[in-house]
Structure formats: structure tokens, C-alpha cells
Amino acid sequence: MTDSTITITASDASHIEKLYEFGERLSESKDKSQNVKDYQGIMDAAKTSIKAKQLAAQLIPRFFKFFPELSSQAVETQIDLIEQEELAVRVQAIRGLPLFCKDTPEYLSKIVDILVQLLAAEEIVERDAVHKALMSLLRQDVKASLSALFKHIGTVEEPSTDELIREKVLSFVRDKVFPLKAELLRPQEEMERHITDLIKKSSEDVTGAEFRMFMDFLKTLGIFGHKAPSERMKELVEIIEGQADLDSAFDVTHVSDTDHIDRLISCLYMALPFFLLPDERKLDLLKALAEISPFTLPQDSRQILPSVVQLLKKYMPRRRSGEEMNFTYVECLLYAFHHLAHKAPNATNSLCGYKIVTGQPSDRLGEDFSEFYTDLIERLNSVEDLTRATMKKLTQGMAEHNKAMAAAKSDEAKDSIKTQKQNTTTGLRTCNNILAMTKPLHSKTPSFIGDKSVNLSWKELTKPSVPSTTVQAGVKRPAAAANGSGNMAKKGRGAGGLHNQLVNRALEGISYGGRGFQ
């Protein structure tokens, strides 16, 4: 006998023999509820030797349903076994936990809570047992198990109080649950809707990376598939919109908050391909994109640029098309394009036909993208012609406003004219910005604007010192935050925050020759 062999004493053997007797009598009994002493004897033996504890950890859950009057004691005894020093005892006790719920589903949430606390176990074999136990519960009752799991991820109303456990649950859901969605989410539509609702609640309080994970998963569900009705796609966009908090202006005083930036970039990146928002929300999205673009990292810029270029093509008309142009959209997109391209210049080679050499394979200089360049130049020329024509009208309009102001007699009339003059001034700023940003883009090797030489037109009109237009929002997680959007309060993880500034839309509703400013 080696030193590592467990010596079984006569006392240990006696305990094990009794456990087998208790188990046999319970198995053979037709009315097991009459065998209370046998079940009590099993729980008593759980406090003796290691081998007895292991055997008791199997027997306690097996006969649990027959003794409801001893249920609390049985669960507590099993938990005591889970907390033993001996790894073998702990693992056996963990494996037995799903059996508590097999015929007594009211215990499922409690057992999930116990297993969730064990996700942080250090021993690999112990963690593996926890994972298998949780998967067993998911297969028993996926709806209740998912609800119990997501409770530990947290929501705004009921935030998670243990960050380590929260991270472990998120990892488990990502690595074990999501890959088995086809097996677990049955019936499909009902359970896909259930997990979507759980994710929507939890996504109010997540990091940028966590939000990407959730959205990537949702987009794989059948209810959001390519045959899904438009309202389903709208639902996804609304989730993204809520996370982006488009009613709050981006606050440059918090650019050091990397998660705040990451979260907003994630939302913009996911929203741009859809772009199904109403016009007013599109404007909010594009303004947010423009304001965040100077603070993106090169890898983010490279990801977002293709969507920005596609939107530029959508909103910068060809000369011969007769399309109308939304000047503020174009200003936002050009500003974002310059700042993103400044971070990843060679990405524009395959997108716009430029010839920018960085020495990287991503330059793709050996490929012919000249048709993209031709298309871009045609659109730039068209935009510049439309912009100059509109500037002429705006300048003429300013002269008319000045005459009208001199002739106005009532304060109401003067206020109305003053508003029109402000709209015209903002329109001129927008046009000047567009021309300043289109000019460098004509070159085959353009220099992208990556500084503050262009001031976004609406930023100059914002007056953050006026109390009625500035509301201090709370800091992002760990403290609570509420946006001013009229939607439910939303938190985001990480330090920093967003000041909820009401955007001054001086040009909204003004149209010149059918080509609107917003």
C-alpha cells in the first residue's frame, strides 16, 4: 500500500455499509415516504468519512423528491458537501445538484444560483462538473435556467453585485449556451424570443465588448433571419439605438473613457449597415459618428470605413441623377470619413481607388479600383456644384433677412427673423465645411483631415452654459446613469459619462431648392 492510498478503517467501512443499506431499502420501498429514518441516516452519514460523503452526495439528490419535509435539510447537507476540502467529495456533490430539480422544478432557480457561485472554482475538474451540471439544468428547463443565469448578469433595475461571478456567467453563456442554440432553444420561436428579451434587459448595463457579443448572437437567431419581417430588423436597430444613447451629445471631456468610446463605436458600427432609423434618428446617429470619429483607434476606423463610404455614395448624388442632397448628412459623413481615413489611410485604396502606400499588404496597390475613384470624383464635383449654388441662395437670403429685420416692428417678428438668420448662418457653415472637406479628396493621394481645422456646424451653435440645454447625466457604471431620452434609464459599464445636451437643430426643416438641411 502506498502513502497516497486512502486507508479505510473499520468505522469508515461501517458507515459505507449502512449507506448501502439505506439506499437499498429506499430503492426497494414502494412507499418511500415511510423510510424517513433511512433518508435521515444518509444525511447523517454525510458528516463522516470521505468515502461516505461521496456516496451520500449521490444518494441525497436521488431520493430528495420523496421527503419534502426534509428538503431544506437535504439541500443544506449537499451544500456542506460542496464546501468540503476533499476535491472528490465536492465534485460528486456538484454532479448531484441537477437531480434536485428533476421532479421538483421549484428548486431550479436556487440550484442554478448555487452552481453560478461555483463557476469561479480553481480546480479544472470542479469547473467542468459545474458546467455539466448547468447544461443538465438547461436541458431540463431551458426557459427557467436562462432566466436564473441572466439574473446574475444583471439589469439596470437589478444590477449584478459580484463582478467576478457576472464575468463567469457571461463567459459560460457565450462559450457553452450560445453555440448550442439550435439544440437548447426549443420550441425555437418561443425560446428565441425569451432569450432576446433577457438580452435586451441585460444589454442596458454592459461594456462595448459585451454588447457586441450579444448583438452578434441575436443576429444569428432565426427570428432575425433574412426572411424576418421589417419590424424585427427595426427591433435590432432600436436595441442598438438605445445603447448608443443618441439623445445625448458626445462629450469630448470624457474621451479618456475607453469603454464609453468602445461602446458607442460598437453601436455605430452595428447600426450603419441597417440605417433603418427615422430621418431624425439618422441625423442623431450621423452626428454621433462625426463627433466620435476623431477618437477612434485604427482598427475601429478600418471596420467602420466601408459603411461610411457606402453612405457617402448614398447621400452624395451623381451630377446626372437629379437626386436631392441632405447637406448635414454629407457634412457628418465627410467629417467622419476624413478622421477615420486619417487613422487607416490605405483602407481607402480599395474603397475609393486612392493610391496610398504604407508598405502593408492591405495597400492592395496591385489591384485596379479606378472605377471607384472615377465614381467618387463625379460625386464630389456634383456635391461642390450643389453646395456653391446653395451658398449663393443662402447669401441672398441673408440680405433679405437683414432688410426684413430693419422693417420689422414687433418683437415677435424680430425673433422670427433672428431664427431665420441663425438657420442661414448655420447653413453657410455647413456648406463651407463641405467644400473644405471635398477639396483634398480630388487627389489620387489625398491628405485626410485629422485635426480640428474643421468645426462641425452644429457644435458652434451649442450653448452648454445655458441650464435649459444641459443636463448632467450620471457617470457610467459602477455608478448609475439615466439618459434624458424619455426611454428607460440605461447604464453602461466603465467610468466616464455622457452629458445630455439637447442638440440645436437650427437648420431642421429648412429646404433650399429641394435639398434639405437638417
N, C-alpha and C positions, 0 to 999 in steps of 0.2 A: 504494500500500500504506500503510495507516495504522499508527500506532505499536502498536495493540492486536493486529495480525495476527501470528501466530506464524510466524517465518521458518524454513522447513525447509531445512536445509543438505544438502549432498551426502552427508555422513556419516549424517544422520538418514534421508535417503531410502534409503540403502543398508541400514540396519537394518530399515526397514519392508519393503523389498523382500524381504529374507531371511526375515522373519517370514511374509510371504505364501507364500514358497516352502516353508517348514517346514509351514505349515498345509495347503497343497495336497497335499504328499506324504503327510502323515498322513491326510488325508481320503480319498485315493485308495488308500492301502495296505490290502490285505486282512488282513495280519497286522501290526497297528500296533505290536505289542510289539517288532518288529525295527527300528523307527525311533527308537531311543533317542536317537541324536545329534540328530535333528530336535527332539525334545521338550526335550532339554538346551539346544539352541540357542534355543528360545523363552524358557526361563528366564534364559539369559544375556542375551538382548535386553531383558529386563525391567529391566535396570540401565543402559539407555542414554537415549534421548531421550523426551520427553513422549509423543509420538505412538506410539512403540514400546511404551512402558509401557502405554498404553491398549489397544493391540492384544494385547499379551501377557496382560493381565488377562482378556481374553476367551478366549484360546486355552489357557491353562494349565488352567482347570477343564474345558474341553471334552474334552480328551484325558487327563484325570487318571486315569481308571479303567484305562487300558491300561498304566500304568507303576507298579505297586505298589512297586517297589524305589526309586522316586524320590518316593514320596508325601510323606514328611516335608519334603524339599527344596521340593516344589511348594507345599505349604501355607505354608511359611515365606516363600517368594517372594511369594505372594499377600498375606500379612500385611504384608510390606515395602511392597508397592504401596499397601495400605490406609493406611499411615503416611506416604505421600509428601505433600509440601507442596501439590502441584497438586490442586485440588478435582476436576477432571475425571478424573484418574487414580484418586483414592480412590473416587469414585462408581462407576466402571467395575469396580474390583476388588471392591467390595461386591456389585454386581449379579451377579458371577460366583460368589460363595460357595455359593449353593444347589446349583450344578451339581456341587460336590464330593461331595454326598450322594446324587445321583440314582441311581447304581448302586453306591455304596459307603456304605450306611446306617450303617456303624460309625463314620463321621466326623460324623454328625449332631449329637451332643451337643457335640463340640468346636466345630463351626461355629456352633451356637447360642450357645455361650459367647463366641465372638469377636464375634458380632453384638450380643449383650447389652451388651458393653463399649462398643459404638459408639452405643447409644441416647442417650448424653449428648452426641452431636455437636452443635456450634453451628450449622452450616450446615443450612438447611431442606432443601435438595435432598439432602444427605447423609443426614439423618434419614429422609427419605422413602424413600431407597434401602434403608436398614436395615429399615424397617417392611415394605417389599415383599418383601425377602429372607426375613424371618422368616415372613411369611404364606405364602411359597412353600414353606418347610420344613414349616409346619403342614399344608399341603395334601399334601405328600409323605408325612409320617408324623406324624399329629396326636398320637398317644399318646407317642412318644418326644420330640417337640418340646415338648409341655406339661410333661413331666417335667423336661426340661432348663431350661425357663423358670422353673418353680416352685422349682427348686433355688436360684435367685438371690433368691427371696422369703424363703426360709429357714424353718426349723422350730426347735423347742426344741433338738433334738439337734444340728442343723447350722444355726446361725443365720447369716444373711447378714452379711458383714463390710464391705460397702460400701453405706452408706445411700443414696447418690445413685443408684447402679445399681439398688438394690432399689426405690426410688420410681419409676424409669423403667420397670422391668419391670411393676410394679403398674399404672402408667398404660397401658402397652401392652396388658396383659391386659384391663383394664377397657374401653378405648376401641376396641380392634381385635379381640380374641378373643371376648369375651362377646357383642357384638352379632351375631356370625356363628355363634352356637352351632348353629343349625339346619343350616348348611352343613358346619361343621367336625366336630361331634360325631356321627360316623358310624362304625360302627353305633351307633345312638342310646343304647340302654340300657347297652351296654358302656362307651362313652366318657363318658356322663353319670356313671356310677359312678366311672370313673377320675378325672375332674376333681373330683368330690365328695371322693374320698379325698385328693387333693392339697390341696384347700382345707381339709379338716379338719386336716391336719397343719400347714399354714401358719397357720391361724387360732389356733393356740396362742400365737402371737407377733405380735400385730397391735395397731394402735390401734383405738379405738372406731369411727372413720370407716371404717377398712379392714374391720372385722368386719361393719359394716352393708352395705358393698358386696358382700362375699362372700355374706352371708345373702340379700340381695335377689336376687342371681344364682341361688343354689341354689333359691329358691322358684319360679323360672321354669322349672326343668327338668321334663321330663316325668315322671321317676321320683318327683318330689314333687308331682305334679299333683293335681287334685281327686279323681281316681279311684285315687290311690295307696293302698296298704294302710296300716293304722294304724301298723304298725311303722316305715314311712318317716317319718310325721309325728313319731313318737317319736324317730327318729334326729335330726331337726332340733332338737327340743327338747333332746336330750342335748348337741348341739353348743353351743346357747345356754347350757345349764346349766353346762357345763364352762367356758365363757368367763366366766360370771358368778361362778364360784368360790363357790357358795353355802355351802360348808362354812366359809368364812372370814367372820367378822363384819365389817361395815363399820367402818372405823377413822376416827373423826372427826378424828384428829390429822393426817390426810393429805387434808383437804378442799381444800387448795390444789393438789393434783394434778388438774388439769382433765381429763387424759386418762383417769385412773383413774375419775373420775366419769362421763365421757363413755362409757367402755367399759361400765360397769355399767348406766348408764341405757339404752344401746343394747340390752343383753341383756334387761333388764326389759321394755322396750317391745316387743321381739320375742316374748318368752315369754308375756306376758299374754294375747294373743289365743288362743294354743294352750291353755295351762293344762292340759296333759295329764299333769303330773307326779304321782307318787305323793303321798299326803297329807303325808308328812314333808317331801318336797321342796317342796310347795306352801307349807308353813309357812316354810321357809327363804327361798323366793322372796318371800313377802309381808313377812317381817321385813326382808329386804334392801331391798325397796321402801319400807317405812316409814322405815328409817334413812337412806336416800339422799334422800328427798323434800325435806328442808329445804335441800338444796344444789343442787337443780335450777335451771336457767335458765327464764325464762318460756316460751321456745319448746319446751323439753322438757316442761314441765308441760302445755302445751296439747296436745301429742301424746299424752301418757300418760293424761290425764284421762278420755277416753271409755272406755278399757279398765277403769279403776278404777271408774267409775260402773257399768259393766256387771257387774263383780264384786260391787259393793255390792248390786246388785239380786239377784244370785245367792245371796249369803250373808246378806242381811237379809230374813227372811221376812215375808210379809204376815200379819196377825193371824189371818185365817180359814183360812190354808193348812195349819196344823198342822205346818209344817216345823220341823226341829231347827235349832239355831244353833250355829255354832262361834265362841265368843266371841273367841278370839285372832285368828282371821281378820278378824272385824269390827273389832277394835281396830286391827289393822295397816292395814286399808283406810280406816277413818275418819281415822286419823292422816295417811296419805298424801294422802287427799282434801283435808283441811284445808290442808296445806302446799302442795300443787300448786295448789289453788284460790286460795290467798293470792297466788301468783305470777301467775295468769291468771284473775282473778275473773269476768270477763264470759264466759269459756268455759262457765261453769256455767248461763248463761241457757238455752241450747238443750239442755243435758244434764239440767237439774234444774228448769227452769221458774222460776228466780230472776229478779229484776229489778234487775240491777246495771248502772249507767250509767257508762260510761267515755268516751262520745263517739266510739267507734270503730264502724265498720260491723259488726264482729264481735259487737257487743252484741245484734243481731237482736231488738230490743225490739218491732218491729212484727209479729212472728210470735207465734202462740199456742202456748205449751208448757205450758199449765196442767195438762194431764193428767200430765205428768212430775212436776210439783210435788205433785199430789194423791197420786200413787203413792209418792213419796219420803216424804211426811208419814205415810202409812199404815204404811210400813215402819219409820220412826223410832219411831212410837208402839208398834209391836209389839216392836221391839228394846228399848225402855225398859221395857216391861212384863216381858219375859223377864229382863232384867238385874236389875230390882228383886227379882223372885221368886227369882232365883238368889242374889242377895246375902243374902236372908233365910236361905236354906238354908246358905250359907257361914258366916254369923254363928252360926247354931245349931250347925253342925259345929265351929266353933272352940271353943265352950263345951264340947262333948263331948270334943274333943281335950284340953282343959285338965283335965277330970275324969279322962280316961284316963291322962294324964301323971302326975297325982298318985297314981294307983293302980298305975302300972307299977313293977315290981320289978327286972327285968333290964335291962341296958344295951341289949340288942338291941331290946327292946320300946320303950324310951325313944327310941332312934334312929328306929324306925319311926314313932312318933307325931310326933316332931320333923319328919320329912319331910312327913307329912300336914299339919302346921300350916303349913309353908312353902308347900305347894301351895295351901292355903286362903288364905294371905296374898296370894300372887300372884294367885289368882282374884279376890279383893276388889279388888286394884289394877286388874286388867283391867276389872272391872265399873265401878269409879269412873271410869276413863278413858273408857269408852264413854259413860257418862252425861254427863261433862264435854264430850264432843265432839258428842253428838247435840243437846244443848240449844240451841246457837246456830243449828243448821240448820233450825229450825222457821220462822224469819222469812223473809219474801219477799225481804228484802235482808240476808242473814246477814253477820256478820263472821267471817271464817275465821281460825282459829288459826295464826299464822305464827311463834310464838315457842317458848320452851322451857317453857311453863307446864304442858304435859302430858308426863310422863315415862313412856316406854314400860315396861310392866310387867316385862318380862324384863331390861331394862337395869339396873334397881335390884338385881337378884339376881346379876348378873355380878360375879365377883371376879377382875379381871385381875391382881391381885398374886400369886395362887396359881400357882406354876410349872406345876402339872399341867394347868391350864386355859388357859395362854397359851403359844403357840409363836411365836417371832419368825420371820416369813417374810422371804425376801429381798426387796430392792427390785425394782420393776418395771424393765423394760428401760431403760437398757442393761445393768444387772446382771441376773444370773439370779435366778429366783424359783421356789420349789416350794410348792405348796399342800399341805395336810395331809389331803387328801380320800381318799387311797388310790388316786387316779387318776394318770395320767402327770403329770409335772411340767409346769407351764404358766407361760409368761411373758406379760407384757403390755408393750406399748411405752409409753414415757413414764416420768417419775420417780415416786417415791412407792411405796406398798406397802400390803398388807393384813396386819393381824395375825391370825393364825389362832387365833381364840378358840372354844373349844367352847361352844356355846350351852347355857345352863342351861334345860332344858325342864321346869321344876318341875311344870307342870300336865299334862304329856303323859299321856294315858291316863285322866285323871280325867273323869268324866261326872256331871253333875247333872241329873236328870230327863231324860236322853237328850240333853242339849245339852252337847256336849263342849268342854272346854278342851284346847288342845294347846300 
